[in-house]
Structure formats: structure tokens, C-alpha cells
Amino acid sequence: MSTEISPPPVAIAVLLSGGGTTLQNLIDRIAAGTLSARIVQVISSKPDVFGVERAKRAGLPVEVLRRRDFPSVEAFSEQVFERCRRAGAGLVCLAGFLQLLRVPADFEERVLNIHPALLPKFGGQGMYGHHVHKAVLAAGETESGCTVHVVDNEYDHGPVILQRRVPVLPGDTPETLAARVFEQECEAYPEAIRLFAERR
């Protein structure tokens, strides 16, 4: 019989700006027992997005913090991370969060992001969602994928934890490519969270 004690579930804060499909994936994985984590806080940068509704339906604490309500990136970031601190989050997961953040010292290397391309290609400000897939197709790439990376104070920058690749197929549209990439995102993010938990 194994006497190995599994680490306690990672306490996660999820930050989003849209539909919350990545949040839903994490909720589902946790419920299925394939991801040892608990979501202690959800923060949305927009009030009227479906991600807020998903969090409420799952009974998760959710707050809306709009960037325009704060005088600077620093002031906005301070309030975001204060909520994460208060909730006891050990890890912050960006899930389609479209605001730049300044990561405070106590959260350095504890903020992850998933990006729907193979960074460093097709990253940076304005490169999100369908914009990324359109750019990949326009560039004539033969493969794309997703990247989970540690967040620093620049868009889509910081050490890569893992990448998953998909082929770009003849006749692909941004929508068909997005669907194929998202399938891999659903595997990659939980895997990266597990790696983070083991590293701790």
C-alpha cells in the first residue's frame, strides 16, 4: 500500500474578461477529480460577460474590477491581487484576461497565462482570441497550438511552462483552428497547474 501523501489542492484565483470557457474547463476537471485544485476567487474585468454567470452558477465567489475605474495599471493590479490574497490563492490563472497586470513580489512566479498560439510567435497586445488564429492563417503557418507561461509585466511574455501543438489544415478558418487549439488548451492548463503544484 502506498503511504505517499498527496499535496493539498492548489487554491486558485481565476481572472477572466469573456465567456469563461477556460474557467468552465477547470471547474469540470476539479469536479471530475482529475485536477487537485479549488477555485477560491474569480475576478472579471468586465461586468456583463458569461464568465461571471458561469462562476455564479458554480457557486464561486466572483468580483468585477474594471480597469477604467482605477487611475493606473498599478492601482488596478494592486486591487486584483489584494482580492487574490484575501481569498488565500496560492496560484493566479489568467483565463482570457485582457488587461495588463503588474505582478507584486509576493505573487512572482505564481501567475500563469494560457495563450492560443506557440509563443513567442503571435503574442503581444491585441493578440487574443480570433485575432491570433487569423494572424496564424494569414502567415501561412503549418502548425499552431497553445502556450502556458509564467506571467511577468509584459503581454504574453515570461518563462514557458509547456506548449501543445496542432496542425494547421488546408481550408482552416479562424473558427476551426480555434476549436482545435482549444481542445489542447483544455489539456495544457490543468497539466501546467499540476506541474506548479509538484514544483511547490
Order of alpha helices (4+ residues) and beta strands (2+ residues): beta-alpha-beta-alpha-beta-alpha-beta-beta-alpha-beta-beta-alpha
